[in-house]
């Protein structure tokens, strides 16, 4: 579990198949949810984050442990 705390509007980075990506957190999800048939297991203790890529505007969903907060 990530020791960092993230908020809506934070700029974060993560590794993807295409390399390092950065984006802005749009939502904090604290309950299980489906995206394109894939079940994401978010809870209040282990939230997942909806992030919009700064470069492509693509929407991604990640656990806090996959994210690094950028200045």
MOPAC internal coordinates of N, CA, C and O (Angstrom, degrees):
PM7 1SCF
backbone

  N    0.0000 0     0.00 0     0.00 0    0    0    0
  C    1.4554 1     0.00 0     0.00 0    1    0    0
  C    1.5222 1   109.31 1     0.00 0    2    1    0
  O    1.2310 1   120.22 1   -38.79 1    3    2    1
  N    1.3068 1   117.19 1   141.21 1    3    2    1
  C    1.4547 1   122.76 1  -178.75 1    5    3    2
  C    1.5270 1   110.76 1   -71.93 1    6    5    3
  O    1.2310 1   121.20 1   -39.61 1    7    6    5
  N    1.3244 1   115.31 1   140.39 1    7    6    5
  C    1.4589 1   118.74 1   175.69 1    9    7    6
  C    1.5234 1   110.55 1   -88.27 1   10    9    7
  O    1.2310 1   120.69 1   169.47 1   11   10    9
  N    1.3376 1   116.29 1   -10.53 1   11   10    9
  C    1.4526 1   119.85 1   178.60 1   13   11   10
  C    1.5242 1   110.15 1   -79.66 1   14   13   11
  O    1.2310 1   121.18 1   -31.57 1   15   14   13
  N    1.3160 1   115.34 1   148.43 1   15   14   13
  C    1.4568 1   121.53 1   174.61 1   17   15   14
  C    1.5173 1   107.40 1  -109.35 1   18   17   15
  O    1.2310 1   120.95 1   -50.09 1   19   18   17
  N    1.3240 1   115.80 1   129.91 1   19   18   17
  C    1.4550 1   121.14 1  -177.62 1   21   19   18
  C    1.5216 1   109.77 1  -112.85 1   22   21   19
  O    1.2310 1   120.97 1   -28.84 1   23   22   21
  N    1.3275 1   115.75 1   151.16 1   23   22   21
  C    1.4622 1   122.22 1   179.61 1   25   23   22
  C    1.5215 1   109.28 1  -131.05 1   26   25   23
  O    1.2310 1   120.92 1   -20.84 1   27   26   25
  N    1.3246 1   115.84 1   159.16 1   27   26   25
  C    1.4637 1   120.65 1   175.15 1   29   27   26
  C    1.5249 1   108.08 1   -58.03 1   30   29   27
  O    1.2310 1   121.05 1   -46.52 1   31   30   29
  N    1.3345 1   115.60 1   133.48 1   31   30   29
  C    1.4560 1   121.31 1  -179.07 1   33   31   30
  C    1.5131 1   114.00 1    98.18 1   34   33   31
  O    1.2310 1   120.12 1   163.09 1   35   34   33
  N    1.3563 1   117.37 1   -16.91 1   35   34   33
  C    1.4615 1   120.03 1   178.33 1   37   35   34
  C    1.5258 1   110.07 1   -64.07 1   38   37   35
  O    1.2310 1   121.20 1   -34.51 1   39   38   37
  N    1.3312 1   115.32 1   145.49 1   39   38   37
  C    1.4661 1   121.83 1   173.32 1   41   39   38
  C    1.5202 1   106.81 1   -96.36 1   42   41   39
  O    1.2310 1   120.88 1   -53.67 1   43   42   41
  N    1.3316 1   115.92 1   126.33 1   43   42   41
  C    1.4622 1   122.06 1  -176.61 1   45   43   42
  C    1.5215 1   109.63 1  -131.69 1   46   45   43
  O    1.2310 1   121.07 1   -16.70 1   47   46   45
  N    1.3346 1   115.56 1   163.30 1   47   46   45
  C    1.4604 1   121.31 1   176.36 1   49   47   46
  C    1.5212 1   108.94 1  -128.33 1   50   49   47
  O    1.2310 1   120.66 1   -24.57 1   51   50   49
  N    1.3352 1   116.34 1   155.43 1   51   50   49
  C    1.4574 1   122.40 1   177.55 1   53   51   50
  C    1.5145 1   108.64 1  -154.72 1   54   53   51
  O    1.2310 1   120.62 1   -16.37 1   55   54   53
  N    1.3160 1   116.43 1   163.63 1   55   54   53
  C    1.4608 1   121.93 1   177.33 1   57   55   54
  C    1.5215 1   109.01 1   -91.16 1   58   57   55
  O    1.2310 1   120.97 1   -44.31 1   59   58   57
  N    1.3324 1   115.76 1   135.69 1   59   58   57
  C    1.4630 1   120.87 1   175.61 1   61   59   58
  C    1.5209 1   108.16 1  -129.67 1   62   61   59
  O    1.2310 1   120.45 1    -2.25 1   63   62   61
  N    1.3235 1   116.75 1   177.75 1   63   62   61
  C    1.4617 1   121.23 1   177.82 1   65   63   62
  C    1.5319 1   110.33 1   -58.49 1   66   65   63
  O    1.2310 1   120.69 1   150.10 1   67   66   65
  N    1.3227 1   116.29 1   -29.90 1   67   66   65
  C    1.4669 1   121.74 1  -177.69 1   69   67   66
  C    1.5250 1   112.69 1   -89.22 1   70   69   67
  O    1.2310 1   119.87 1  -178.72 1   71   70   69
  N    1.3349 1   117.85 1     1.28 1   71   70   69
  C    1.4570 1   121.04 1  -178.16 1   73   71   70
  C    1.5191 1   111.18 1   112.93 1   74   73   71
  O    1.2310 1   121.00 1    19.36 1   75   74   73
  N    1.3240 1   115.69 1  -160.64 1   75   74   73
  C    1.4706 1   121.51 1  -177.58 1   77   75   74
  C    1.5241 1   109.26 1   -74.90 1   78   77   75
  O    1.2310 1   120.62 1   -48.03 1   79   78   77
  N    1.3334 1   116.42 1   131.97 1   79   78   77
  C    1.4609 1   122.77 1  -178.45 1   81   79   78
  C    1.5227 1   108.33 1  -125.71 1   82   81   79
  O    1.2310 1   120.37 1   -33.07 1   83   82   81
  N    1.3292 1   116.89 1   146.93 1   83   82   81
  C    1.4602 1   120.08 1   174.71 1   85   83   82
  C    1.5199 1   109.29 1  -125.61 1   86   85   83
  O    1.2310 1   121.43 1   -27.53 1   87   86   85
  N    1.3261 1   114.86 1   152.47 1   87   86   85
  C    1.4529 1   119.60 1  -178.69 1   89   87   86
  C    1.5142 1   111.45 1  -163.41 1   90   89   87
  O    1.2310 1   121.53 1    -2.91 1   91   90   89
  N    1.3246 1   114.67 1   177.09 1   91   90   89
  C    1.4670 1   122.60 1  -179.14 1   93   91   90
  C    1.5195 1   109.02 1  -110.46 1   94   93   91
  O    1.2310 1   120.52 1   -48.78 1   95   94   93
  N    1.3369 1   116.60 1   131.22 1   95   94   93
  C    1.4650 1   121.32 1   178.28 1   97   95   94
  C    1.5239 1   109.14 1   -68.35 1   98   97   95
  O    1.2310 1   120.92 1   -53.29 1   99   98   97
  N    1.3466 1   115.85 1   126.71 1   99   98   97
  C    1.4676 1   122.12 1   179.60 1  101   99   98
  C    1.5203 1   112.77 1  -103.42 1  102  101   99
  O    1.2310 1   120.62 1   145.75 1  103  102  101
  N    1.3440 1   116.41 1   -34.25 1  103  102  101
  C    1.4701 1   120.59 1  -178.41 1  105  103  102
  C    1.5169 1   109.12 1  -146.16 1  106  105  103
  O    1.2310 1   121.06 1   -27.22 1  107  106  105
  N    1.3293 1   115.57 1   152.78 1  107  106  105
  C    1.4526 1   122.59 1   171.96 1  109  107  106
  C    1.5265 1   106.33 1  -114.69 1  110  109  107
  O    1.2310 1   120.78 1   -59.93 1  111  110  109
  N    1.3289 1   116.11 1   120.07 1  111  110  109
  C    1.4595 1   122.05 1  -174.54 1  113  111  110
  C    1.5226 1   109.19 1  -105.71 1  114  113  111
  O    1.2310 1   120.61 1   -51.91 1  115  114  113
  N    1.3362 1   116.45 1   128.09 1  115  114  113
  C    1.4625 1   121.37 1  -174.60 1  117  115  114
  C    1.5309 1   113.08 1  -122.67 1  118  117  115
  O    1.2310 1   120.39 1  -165.00 1  119  118  117
  N    1.3236 1   116.86 1    15.00 1  119  118  117
  C    1.4677 1   122.16 1   176.52 1  121  119  118
  C    1.5256 1   107.74 1  -139.70 1  122  121  119
  O    1.2310 1   119.65 1   -27.34 1  123  122  121
  N    1.3289 1   118.28 1   152.66 1  123  122  121
  C    1.4637 1   120.50 1   179.07 1  125  123  122
  C    1.5338 1   110.88 1   -54.76 1  126  125  123
  O    1.2310 1   121.05 1   -36.00 1  127  126  125
  N    1.3426 1   115.59 1   144.00 1  127  126  125
  C    1.4628 1   120.25 1  -179.80 1  129  127  126
  C    1.5205 1   109.68 1  -149.89 1  130  129  127
  O    1.2310 1   121.07 1   -22.91 1  131  130  129
  N    1.3347 1   115.56 1   157.09 1  131  130  129
  C    1.4595 1   123.07 1   179.12 1  133  131  130
  C    1.5266 1   110.24 1  -105.38 1  134  133  131
  O    1.2310 1   121.00 1   -42.43 1  135  134  133
  N    1.3352 1   115.69 1   137.57 1  135  134  133
  C    1.4624 1   121.71 1   171.92 1  137  135  134
  C    1.5226 1   106.73 1  -136.48 1  138  137  135
  O    1.2310 1   120.55 1   -60.86 1  139  138  137
  N    1.3208 1   116.56 1   119.14 1  139  138  137
  C    1.4621 1   122.22 1   179.85 1  141  139  138
  C    1.5360 1   111.92 1    49.61 1  142  141  139
  O    1.2310 1   120.78 1  -138.02 1  143  142  141
  N    1.3233 1   116.12 1    41.98 1  143  142  141
  C    1.4482 1   121.22 1   177.03 1  145  143  142
  C    1.5191 1   114.71 1    81.19 1  146  145  143
  O    1.2310 1   119.60 1   179.01 1  147  146  145
  N    1.3266 1   118.36 1    -0.99 1  147  146  145
  C    1.4581 1   121.36 1   179.77 1  149  147  146
  C    1.5266 1   109.91 1  -101.04 1  150  149  147
  O    1.2310 1   120.43 1   -52.00 1  151  150  149
  N    1.3301 1   116.79 1   128.00 1  151  150  149
  C    1.4634 1   122.41 1  -179.72 1  153  151  150
  C    1.5224 1   109.65 1   -84.30 1  154  153  151
  O    1.2310 1   120.58 1   -59.65 1  155  154  153
  N    1.3168 1   116.49 1   120.35 1  155  154  153
  C    1.4743 1   122.37 1   174.62 1  157  155  154
  C    1.5300 1   107.24 1   -97.72 1  158  157  155
  O    1.2310 1   120.73 1   -43.19 1  159  158  157
  N    1.3235 1   116.22 1   136.81 1  159  158  157
  C    1.4581 1   121.81 1  -174.32 1  161  159  158
  C    1.5215 1   110.84 1  -104.92 1  162  161  159
  O    1.2310 1   120.08 1  -107.37 1  163  162  161
  N    1.3028 1   117.45 1    72.63 1  163  162  161
  C    1.4595 1   122.34 1   178.34 1  165  163  162
  C    1.5224 1   110.03 1   -91.14 1  166  165  163
  O    1.2310 1   121.14 1   -34.48 1  167  166  165
  N    1.3243 1   115.43 1   145.52 1  167  166  165
  C    1.4664 1   122.12 1   175.12 1  169  167  166
  C    1.5266 1   107.29 1  -139.86 1  170  169  167
  O    1.2310 1   119.61 1   -12.31 1  171  170  169
  N    1.3246 1   118.34 1   167.69 1  171  170  169
  C    1.4737 1   119.07 1   175.21 1  173  171  170
  C    1.5333 1   112.30 1   -59.29 1  174  173  171
  O    1.2310 1   119.93 1   148.00 1  175  174  173
  N    1.3380 1   117.74 1   -32.00 1  175  174  173
  C    1.4648 1   121.20 1   179.49 1  177  175  174
  C    1.5266 1   112.29 1   -79.21 1  178  177  175
  O    1.2310 1   120.49 1   149.58 1  179  178  177
  N    1.3310 1   116.66 1   -30.42 1  179  178  177
  C    1.4703 1   121.41 1   179.86 1  181  179  178
  C    1.5268 1   108.76 1  -131.53 1  182  181  179
  O    1.2310 1   120.30 1  -105.84 1  183  182  181
  N    1.3249 1   117.03 1    74.16 1  183  182  181
  C    1.4647 1   120.00 1  -178.26 1  185  183  182
  C    1.5228 1   112.03 1   -68.31 1  186  185  183
  O    1.2310 1   121.65 1   -18.43 1  187  186  185
  N    1.3137 1   114.45 1   161.57 1  187  186  185
  C    1.4613 1   120.63 1   169.53 1  189  187  186
  C    1.5225 1   106.84 1  -116.40 1  190  189  187
  O    1.2310 1   121.57 1   -21.86 1  191  190  189
  N    1.3182 1   114.60 1   158.14 1  191  190  189
  C    1.4637 1   120.90 1  -172.73 1  193  191  190
  C    1.5232 1   110.24 1  -120.96 1  194  193  191
  O    1.2310 1   121.31 1   -45.95 1  195  194  193
  N    1.3371 1   115.10 1   134.05 1  195  194  193
  C    1.4598 1   121.35 1   171.88 1  197  195  194
  C    1.5226 1   106.10 1   -89.90 1  198  197  195
  O    1.2310 1   120.79 1   -57.30 1  199  198  197
  N    1.3312 1   116.09 1   122.70 1  199  198  197
  C    1.4561 1   121.20 1  -173.60 1  201  199  198
  C    1.5228 1   109.47 1  -127.19 1  202  201  199
  O    1.2310 1   120.91 1   -45.52 1  203  202  201
  N    1.3342 1   115.87 1   134.48 1  203  202  201
  C    1.4631 1   121.58 1   176.18 1  205  203  202
  C    1.5155 1   109.04 1  -100.62 1  206  205  203
  O    1.2310 1   120.44 1   -58.00 1  207  206  205
  N    1.3280 1   116.76 1   122.00 1  207  206  205
  C    1.4613 1   121.73 1   179.16 1  209  207  206
  C    1.5241 1   109.90 1   -59.38 1  210  209  207
  O    1.2310 1   120.87 1   -45.85 1  211  210  209
  N    1.3315 1   115.94 1   134.15 1  211  210  209
  C    1.4679 1   120.24 1   178.65 1  213  211  210
  C    1.5259 1   111.10 1   -70.17 1  214  213  211
  O    1.2310 1   120.56 1   152.94 1  215  214  213
  N    1.3323 1   116.54 1   -27.06 1  215  214  213
  C    1.4594 1   120.57 1  -175.54 1  217  215  214
  C    1.5301 1   113.04 1   -87.72 1  218  217  215
  O    1.2310 1   120.68 1   136.59 1  219  218  217
  N    1.3555 1   116.31 1   -43.41 1  219  218  217
  C    1.4676 1   119.54 1  -171.75 1  221  219  218
  C    1.5197 1   114.19 1  -115.11 1  222  221  219
  O    1.2310 1   119.68 1   171.22 1  223  222  221
  N    1.3375 1   118.21 1    -8.78 1  223  222  221
  C    1.4703 1   124.28 1  -174.22 1  225  223  222
  C    1.5231 1   113.01 1    67.43 1  226  225  223
  O    1.2310 1   119.91 1  -172.62 1  227  226  225
  N    1.3450 1   117.77 1     7.38 1  227  226  225
  C    1.4668 1   121.75 1   175.53 1  229  227  226
  C    1.5255 1   108.71 1   -62.47 1  230  229  227
  O    1.2310 1   120.43 1   -35.95 1  231  230  229
  N    1.3328 1   116.79 1   144.05 1  231  230  229
  C    1.4582 1   121.98 1   178.35 1  233  231  230
  C    1.5244 1   108.75 1   -98.23 1  234  233  231
  O    1.2310 1   120.88 1   -50.12 1  235  234  233
  N    1.3374 1   115.93 1   129.88 1  235  234  233
  C    1.4635 1   121.99 1   178.24 1  237  235  234
  C    1.5220 1   108.43 1  -126.80 1  238  237  235
  O    1.2310 1   121.08 1   -20.73 1  239  238  237
  N    1.3347 1   115.55 1   159.27 1  239  238  237
  C    1.4676 1   122.12 1   177.76 1  241  239  238
  C    1.5181 1   107.65 1  -126.43 1  242  241  239
  O    1.2310 1   120.63 1   -51.57 1  243  242  241
  N    1.3352 1   116.40 1   128.43 1  243  242  241
  C    1.4665 1   120.14 1  -177.92 1  245  243  242
  C    1.5172 1   110.91 1  -143.30 1  246  245  243
  O    1.2310 1   121.88 1   -26.33 1  247  246  245
  N    1.3483 1   114.01 1   153.67 1  247  246  245
  C    1.4595 1   121.74 1   169.98 1  249  247  246
  C    1.5248 1   107.94 1   -74.87 1  250  249  247
  O    1.2310 1   120.85 1   -23.25 1  251  250  249
  N    1.3146 1   115.97 1   156.75 1  251  250  249
  C    1.4577 1   120.01 1   177.28 1  253  251  250
  C    1.5092 1   113.56 1   -59.82 1  254  253  251
  O    1.2310 1   120.25 1   148.19 1  255  254  253
  N    1.3420 1   117.13 1   -31.81 1  255  254  253
  C    1.4675 1   121.11 1  -178.61 1  257  255  254
  C    1.5289 1   112.48 1   -64.92 1  258  257  255
  O    1.2310 1   119.97 1   161.07 1  259  258  257
  N    1.3409 1   117.66 1   -18.93 1  259  258  257
  C    1.4671 1   121.31 1   179.94 1  261  259  258
  C    1.5363 1   111.86 1   -90.87 1  262  261  259
  O    1.2310 1   120.44 1   173.51 1  263  262  261
  N    1.3329 1   116.76 1    -6.49 1  263  262  261
  C    1.4640 1   120.81 1  -171.64 1  265  263  262
  C    1.5233 1   112.53 1  -107.22 1  266  265  263
  O    1.2310 1   121.63 1   -29.57 1  267  266  265
  N    1.3300 1   114.48 1   150.43 1  267  266  265
  C    1.4587 1   122.94 1   172.15 1  269  267  266
  C    1.5127 1   107.60 1  -126.68 1  270  269  267
  O    1.2310 1   120.21 1   -53.16 1  271  270  269
  N    1.3245 1   117.20 1   126.84 1  271  270  269
  C    1.4675 1   121.23 1   180.00 1  273  271  270
  C    1.5199 1   109.41 1   -74.73 1  274  273  271
  O    1.2310 1   120.85 1   -47.66 1  275  274  273
  N    1.3294 1   115.97 1   132.34 1  275  274  273
  C    1.4651 1   121.27 1   178.42 1  277  275  274
  C    1.5214 1   109.78 1  -101.03 1  278  277  275
  O    1.2310 1   120.55 1   -28.04 1  279  278  277
  N    1.3329 1   116.55 1   151.96 1  279  278  277
  C    1.4777 1   119.84 1   179.59 1  281  279  278
  C    1.5150 1   111.95 1   -68.63 1  282  281  279
  O    1.2310 1   120.10 1   180.00 1  283  282  281

